[in-house]
Amino acid sequence: MSNPSALDASLGNRLAAAGASADFETEQGIQRVRAWCLVLALVQTALYPGQFWYLAWGAMAVLFLSCLWIRRGLRAADVVHRLPMIGITAMAADSIVVIMIMANLMASADDPVQLLPLALAVEAAVRWGRIGGILGGIGGGLLLTGWSLGVHYRNDLAFSPGYACFRFGVVVLIGSIVGNAVREMRQQRRAAEAVFQASRDLMVTLSSDGDVLSANPACEAILGYTPEELEGRDRSFLLDTDAEGGGSRPALLATTEGAQRVVRRVQHKDGHLVWIELDLVSDVQAGLIYGIGRDVSDRSRTESELRHRVDHDGLTGAWNRHSLIAYLHRMLNRGYLPGLVFIDLDRFKEINDRHGHLAGDTVIIELAERLAVAAGHEGSVARYAGDEFCIVVDDPDDLEEVAERTRQAFDAAFTSGPAELFVTGSVGTAASRSGDTPEHLVHRADQAMYQAKKAARLVP
């Protein structure tokens, strides 16, 4: 039995690793935006250097060096531990850059440069959530207010404290809104990640072209594959080895919105087959398929055994009467005209009376095996009643050949313990006619069998 504390520690480690991965991806996204901002800022500075060229190009140097340092830091082996320092360094560098750029552009109170503090507030919100949004909004608001005050004083313009307070409040509000939104999204992601990592159900995310994008640890318990072994594979490992056809990437789910439940027989890593019940949801817009599966091997085996018991004779394993009639119905409804061989043991009651019912059962079982050989690939055997059997011959051209092999099945003695029993049987045949029902076909074969039995009795 697994140690609960070990499982809790393992889950905690996986959640911590997932959280660190999410933080890393967030930081990478921010750095991509900063790189594009550097490109745009270089173009802007080249075209409009402002009042003090050294401030403009100094700001570009700070931004460039910080981008270069952070890029190297994100490639380090211990990047998880460096992420807090990377974030603080990036925010400090961006704040210095914004201050230098705004100090260089103070000729007009309407200059679009006043939007840069808002960008700082949004960056802090994306990086640190609600707290970052509030602190970034306050810092950005103060920077915007200070710049506005300096521009008005420098250009001898009237300064409105009320308007300045309003703009300060707007920056703080926007930072708070973005921070709250980021916080909610991260909480939802952590909740989803916790379910993904802790669930005992198999969970996979597939791309529309068939690649496994992610898999949870339950895949290893169910299929033997670790998430790392599954990621990057195509979806063929989830396809039923019997039900699906060939092809490099057969369709697992139609490319339509909505959910679908399927049962697939999947090969375990060690080779045995596992029955998986999959709930599949296709997100066409995102180009993704989400799958949640559970091992239903025990249930499927039980259902299979129950179906076998319903459709087969308990003693011989051959089809029972119900299955025979159902199969004939399907054949006749589809326009096929099968043949039927009807077999009845002669004086079977005497065998039970003289040698016992156990010996009679032994004869029935051995006869079923011989009839299966006689039917070959051309027919299927069913136990119609106690000592009566039928063979459905799919192609009526093979009917007489199968009937002859059936008669030969009685040539050898039947073994019942140390004794050998010579048993005879009567065989009748009938071919289907247009408009036949299964009952009519069985009746004609039964009548033919009785005619053969009557003729055998007349032979001296």
C-alpha positions in Angstrom: 0.0 0.0 0.0 1.4 3.4 -0.9 2.6 5.8 1.8 0.1 8.8 2.0 2.9 11.1 3.0 5.0 10.1 0.1 2.1 10.6 -2.3 1.4 14.1 -0.8 5.1 15.0 -1.2 5.1 13.7 -4.7 2.0 15.7 -5.6 3.4 18.8 -3.9 6.6 18.5 -5.9 4.6 18.2 -9.1 2.4 21.2 -8.3 5.5 23.2 -7.4 7.2 22.2 -10.6 4.0 23.1 -12.6 3.8 26.5 -10.8 7.5 27.2 -11.6 6.9 26.2 -15.2 4.0 28.6 -15.4 6.1 31.5 -13.9 8.9 30.7 -16.3 6.5 30.8 -19.3 5.0 34.1 -18.0 8.5 35.6 -17.7 9.4 34.4 -21.2 6.3 36.1 -22.6 7.1 39.4 -20.8 10.7 39.3 -22.2 9.4 38.8 -25.7 7.3 41.9 -25.3 10.3 43.8 -23.9 12.3 42.7 -26.9 9.7 44.2 -29.3 9.6 47.3 -27.2 13.4 47.7 -27.5 13.1 47.5 -31.3 10.3 50.1 -31.4 12.2 52.3 -29.0 15.4 52.2 -31.1 13.4 53.3 -34.2 11.7 56.0 -32.2 15.0 57.3 -30.7 16.7 57.2 -34.2 13.9 59.3 -35.6 13.1 61.6 -32.6 16.0 61.7 -30.1 14.3 64.3 -28.0 15.9 67.2 -26.1 18.8 65.3 -24.7 20.2 62.6 -27.0 22.4 61.1 -24.3 19.3 60.4 -22.1 17.5 58.8 -25.1 20.5 56.5 -26.1 21.3 55.9 -22.4 17.8 54.5 -21.9 18.3 52.3 -24.9 21.5 51.0 -23.5 19.9 50.2 -20.2 17.0 48.4 -21.9 19.4 46.5 -24.2 21.7 45.3 -21.5 18.9 44.3 -19.2 17.3 42.3 -22.0 20.6 40.6 -22.7 21.3 39.8 -19.0 17.8 38.4 -18.5 17.9 36.3 -21.6 21.1 34.7 -20.3 19.5 34.2 -16.9 16.5 32.4 -18.4 18.9 29.9 -19.9 20.6 29.1 -16.7 20.2 25.6 -15.1 18.9 27.1 -11.8 16.5 29.5 -13.6 13.6 28.6 -11.2 15.5 30.1 -8.3 16.5 33.1 -10.3 13.0 34.1 -11.4 12.3 36.4 -8.5 15.6 38.3 -9.1 15.0 38.4 -12.8 11.6 39.9 -12.3 12.9 42.6 -9.9 15.8 43.4 -12.1 13.5 43.7 -15.2 11.1 46.0 -13.3 14.0 48.2 -12.0 15.6 48.5 -15.4 12.2 49.3 -17.1 11.5 51.9 -14.4 14.9 53.6 -15.0 14.3 53.5 -18.8 10.9 55.1 -18.5 12.2 57.8 -16.2 15.0 58.6 -18.6 12.7 58.7 -21.6 10.1 60.8 -19.9 12.8 63.2 -18.6 14.0 63.6 -22.2 10.5 64.4 -23.5 9.0 67.3 -21.4 8.2 69.8 -24.2 4.5 69.1 -24.3 2.0 68.1 -21.7 0.1 66.1 -24.3 3.1 63.9 -25.3 2.1 60.2 -25.6 5.1 59.3 -23.4 2.9 59.8 -20.4 1.4 56.4 -21.2 4.6 54.6 -20.2 3.9 54.6 -16.5 0.7 52.7 -17.3 2.8 50.1 -19.1 4.9 49.7 -16.0 1.8 49.1 -13.9 0.5 46.5 -16.3 3.9 44.8 -16.4 4.0 44.6 -12.6 0.4 43.2 -12.5 1.2 40.5 -15.1 4.3 39.5 -13.1 3.0 39.6 -9.5 -0.8 39.7 -9.8 -3.0 41.9 -7.6 -0.2 43.1 -5.2 2.0 43.9 -8.3 -0.9 45.7 -10.0 -1.5 47.9 -6.9 2.1 48.7 -6.2 2.9 49.2 -9.9 -0.2 51.4 -10.3 0.9 53.5 -7.3 4.5 53.8 -8.6 3.3 54.5 -12.2 0.8 57.0 -10.9 3.4 58.9 -8.9 5.7 58.9 -11.9 3.0 60.2 -14.2 2.1 62.9 -11.7 5.7 64.0 -11.2 6.2 64.2 -15.0 3.0 66.2 -15.4 4.0 68.6 -12.7 7.5 69.0 -14.2 6.2 69.6 -17.7 3.7 72.2 -16.5 6.3 74.0 -14.3 8.9 73.9 -17.1 6.6 75.2 -19.7 4.9 77.7 -17.4 1.5 76.0 -17.7 -1.3 76.0 -15.3 -1.4 72.8 -13.2 -4.6 71.2 -12.0 -4.2 69.1 -8.9 -7.6 67.5 -9.3 -6.9 66.4 -12.9 -3.5 65.0 -11.7 -5.2 63.1 -8.9 -7.7 61.7 -11.4 -5.0 60.4 -13.7 -3.1 59.0 -10.7 -6.3 57.1 -9.7 -6.8 55.8 -13.3 -3.3 54.3 -13.4 -3.8 52.6 -10.0 -7.3 51.4 -11.0 -6.0 49.9 -14.3 -3.1 48.2 -12.5 -5.5 46.8 -9.9 -7.9 45.5 -12.5 -5.2 43.8 -14.5 -3.6 42.4 -11.3 -7.0 41.0 -10.1 -7.6 39.4 -13.5 -4.1 37.8 -13.5 -4.7 36.6 -9.9 -8.0 35.0 -10.8 -6.5 33.3 -13.9 -3.6 32.0 -11.9 -5.9 30.6 -9.2 -7.9 28.8 -11.9 -4.8 27.5 -13.5 -3.5 26.2 -10.1 -6.8 24.5 -9.5 -6.8 22.9 -12.9 -3.2 21.9 -12.5 -4.0 20.4 -9.1 -6.8 18.3 -10.6 -4.5 17.4 -13.6 -1.7 16.2 -11.4 -3.7 14.6 -8.6 -6.4 12.9 -10.7 -6.3 9.1 -10.9 -7.9 9.4 -14.3 -5.8 9.6 -17.4 -5.7 13.1 -18.8 -4.2 14.1 -22.1 -4.2 17.2 -24.3 -3.9 16.5 -28.1 -3.3 18.9 -30.9 -5.6 18.9 -33.9 -2.9 17.2 -36.0 -2.5 14.4 -33.6 0.4 15.1 -31.2 0.2 14.7 -27.5 0.9 18.1 -25.9 0.5 17.1 -22.3 -0.3 14.1 -20.1 -0.7 13.6 -16.4 1.0 11.2 -14.0 -2.0 8.8 -14.0 -1.0 7.8 -17.5 1.9 5.9 -16.0 -0.3 4.0 -13.5 -2.8 3.1 -16.2 -0.7 2.6 -19.4 2.9 2.3 -18.0 4.1 5.4 -19.9 5.4 8.4 -18.1 4.1 11.9 -19.2 7.5 12.6 -20.7 7.3 9.4 -22.8 3.8 10.3 -24.1 4.4 14.0 -24.9 5.3 14.4 -28.5 3.8 11.1 -29.6 0.9 10.8 -32.0 -2.5 9.8 -30.7 -2.4 6.3 -32.2 -1.6 4.8 -28.7 -5.3 5.6 -27.8 -6.8 3.9 -30.8 -8.4 0.5 -30.4 -6.1 -2.1 -31.8 -9.0 -4.0 -33.4 -11.7 -1.4 -34.0 -9.6 1.2 -35.8 -8.2 0.8 -39.2 -4.6 1.5 -40.3 -3.0 4.8 -41.1 -0.4 6.9 -39.5 -2.8 9.3 -37.8 -6.4 8.0 -37.9 -9.1 10.3 -36.6 -9.8 9.8 -32.9 -12.6 12.4 -32.8 -14.5 14.4 -35.4 -13.4 18.0 -35.8 -16.6 19.3 -34.3 -17.4 21.0 -31.1 -18.8 19.0 -28.3 -18.1 15.9 -26.2 -17.9 12.3 -27.1 -17.5 9.1 -25.0 -15.7 6.1 -26.5 -14.2 2.9 -25.2 -10.8 2.0 -26.5 -8.7 -1.1 -26.1 -5.1 0.3 -25.6 -1.9 -1.6 -25.4 0.0 -1.1 -22.1 3.7 -0.4 -22.2 4.4 -4.0 -21.1 2.2 -5.4 -23.9 -1.1 -6.4 -22.3 -4.3 -4.8 -23.3 -6.2 -2.2 -21.2 -9.8 -1.1 -21.7 -10.0 2.7 -21.4 -13.2 4.7 -21.3 -12.4 8.1 -22.8 -14.4 11.4 -22.5 -13.2 13.5 -25.4 -13.9 17.2 -25.9 -12.8 18.9 -29.1 -12.0 22.6 -29.1 -12.0 23.5 -32.8 -11.1 27.1 -32.3 -8.0 26.3 -30.2 -7.2 23.3 -32.3 -7.1 21.0 -29.3 -8.7 17.8 -28.1 -8.9 17.1 -24.4 -9.2 13.5 -23.2 -10.1 12.1 -19.8 -9.9 8.3 -19.5 -10.3 5.7 -16.9 -9.4 2.0 -16.7 -12.5 0.0 -17.2 -10.8 -3.3 -17.9 -12.5 -5.2 -15.1 -15.9 -3.9 -16.1 -15.3 -4.6 -19.8 -14.1 -8.1 -19.0 -17.3 -8.7 -16.9 -19.5 -7.3 -19.6 -17.7 -9.5 -22.2 -18.2 -12.6 -20.0 -21.9 -11.7 -19.5 -22.4 -11.2 -23.3 -20.6 -14.5 -23.9 -22.9 -16.3 -21.5 -26.0 -14.7 -23.1 -24.9 -15.7 -26.6 -23.2 -19.0 -26.0 -24.1 -22.4 -24.7 -22.7 -22.9 -21.2 -21.6 -26.6 -21.8 -20.1 -26.5 -25.2 -19.2 -22.8 -25.8 -21.0 -22.9 -29.1 -23.7 -20.4 -30.1 -27.0 -21.0 -28.3 -30.4 -21.0 -30.0 -31.0 -17.3 -29.5 -27.7 -16.4 -31.2 -28.4 -18.8 -34.1 -31.8 -17.2 -34.9 -30.3 -13.6 -34.5 -27.5 -14.4 -36.9 -29.8 -15.9 -39.5 -32.0 -12.8 -39.2 -29.1 -10.6 -39.9 -28.0 -12.7 -42.9 -31.5 -12.9 -44.4 -32.2 -9.2 -43.9 -29.0 -8.3 -45.7 -30.0 -10.4 -48.7 -27.8 -13.4 -48.1 -29.1 -16.9 -48.6 -27.2 -19.2 -46.1 -27.5 -22.9 -45.8 -28.2 -24.8 -42.6 -27.1 -28.2 -41.4 -29.3 -29.8 -38.7 -27.8 -32.5 -36.5 -29.5 -34.8 -34.0 -27.9 -37.6 -32.0 -29.6 -41.0 -32.3 -30.8 -42.6 -29.1 -29.0 -40.1 -26.9 -31.3 -40.9 -24.0 -30.0 -44.4 -23.9 -26.4 -43.0 -23.4 -27.6 -41.1 -20.4 -29.5 -44.0 -19.0 -26.7 -46.6 -19.4 -23.6 -44.5 -18.8 -24.9 -41.5 -16.8 -25.4 -37.8 -17.5 -21.7 -37.1 -17.1 -20.9 -39.4 -20.0 -23.7 -37.8 -22.0 -22.2 -34.3 -21.3 -18.8 -35.6 -22.4 -20.3 -36.8 -25.7 -22.0 -33.5 -26.3 -18.8 -31.5 -25.6 -16.7 -33.7 -27.9 -19.4 -33.6 -30.6 -19.4 -29.8 -30.5 -15.6 -29.8 -31.0 -15.9 -32.2 -34.0 -18.7 -30.1 -35.5 -16.5 -27.0 -35.2 -13.8 -28.8 -37.2 -16.4 -30.0 -39.7 -17.8 -26.4 -40.1 -14.3 -25.1 -40.8 -14.1 -21.5 -42.2 -17.4 -22.1 -44.1 -19.8 -22.3 -41.1 -20.6 -21.6 -37.5 -21.8 -24.1 -34.9 -24.8 -23.6 -32.6 -26.4 -25.9 -30.0 -30.0 -25.7 -30.8 -31.4 -27.9 -28.0 -30.2 -30.7 -25.7 -28.8 -33.1 -28.3 -29.5 -31.0 -31.4 -26.9 -28.9 -33.2 -27.0 -26.6 -36.2 -24.3 -25.4 -38.5 -24.9 -22.1 -40.5 -23.1 -22.3 -43.8 -22.6 -18.7 -45.2 -22.2 -19.8 -48.8 -24.9 -22.3 -49.9 -22.4 -23.8 -52.4 -20.5 -25.2 -49.5 -23.5 -26.7 -47.8 -23.1 -30.3 -49.1 -19.4 -30.3 -48.4 -20.0 -29.2 -44.8 -22.8 -31.8 -44.4 -20.5 -34.6 -45.6 -17.8 -33.6 -43.1 -20.5 -33.5 -40.4 -21.5 -37.1 -41.2 -17.9 -38.1 -40.9 -17.7 -36.6 -37.4 -19.6 -39.7 -36.1 -17.1 -42.2 -37.6 -14.8 -42.3 -34.6 -15.7 -43.5 -31.2 -16.4 -41.0 -28.4 -14.3 -41.2 -25.3 -16.0 -41.2 -21.9 -13.5 -42.1 -19.2 -12.0 -45.5 -19.9 -15.0 -46.5 -22.2 -15.4 -45.8 -25.9 -18.9 -45.0 -27.1 -19.9 -45.3 -30.7 -22.6 -42.7 -31.3 -24.5 -42.1 -34.5 -26.4 -39.0 -35.6 -28.8 -37.9 -38.3 -28.0 -34.9 -40.5 -30.4 -32.8 -42.6 -29.7 -29.8 -44.8 -31.7 -26.9 -46.1 -30.8 -23.9 -48.3 -32.4 -20.5 -47.9 -35.0 -19.2 -50.3 -36.1 -15.7 -51.1 -38.5 -14.5 -48.4 -37.4 -17.1 -45.9 -37.5 -16.5 -42.2 -35.0 -18.1 -39.8 -37.8 -20.3 -38.4 -38.7 -21.5 -41.8 -35.1 -22.4 -42.7 -34.6 -24.3 -39.4 -37.9 -26.1 -39.8 -36.9 -27.4 -43.3 -33.5 -28.5 -42.1 -35.2 -30.2 -39.1 -37.6 -32.0 -41.5 -34.7 -33.1 -43.7 -32.9 -34.4 -40.6 -36.0 -36.5 -39.6 -36.2 -37.9 -43.2 -32.6 -39.0 -42.9 -33.2 -40.5 -39.5 -36.3 -42.4 -40.8 -34.4 -43.6 -43.8 -31.6 -44.9 -41.6 -34.0 -46.9 -39.5 -35.4 -48.6 -42.7 -31.9 -49.8 -43.6 -31.6 -53.4 -42.3 
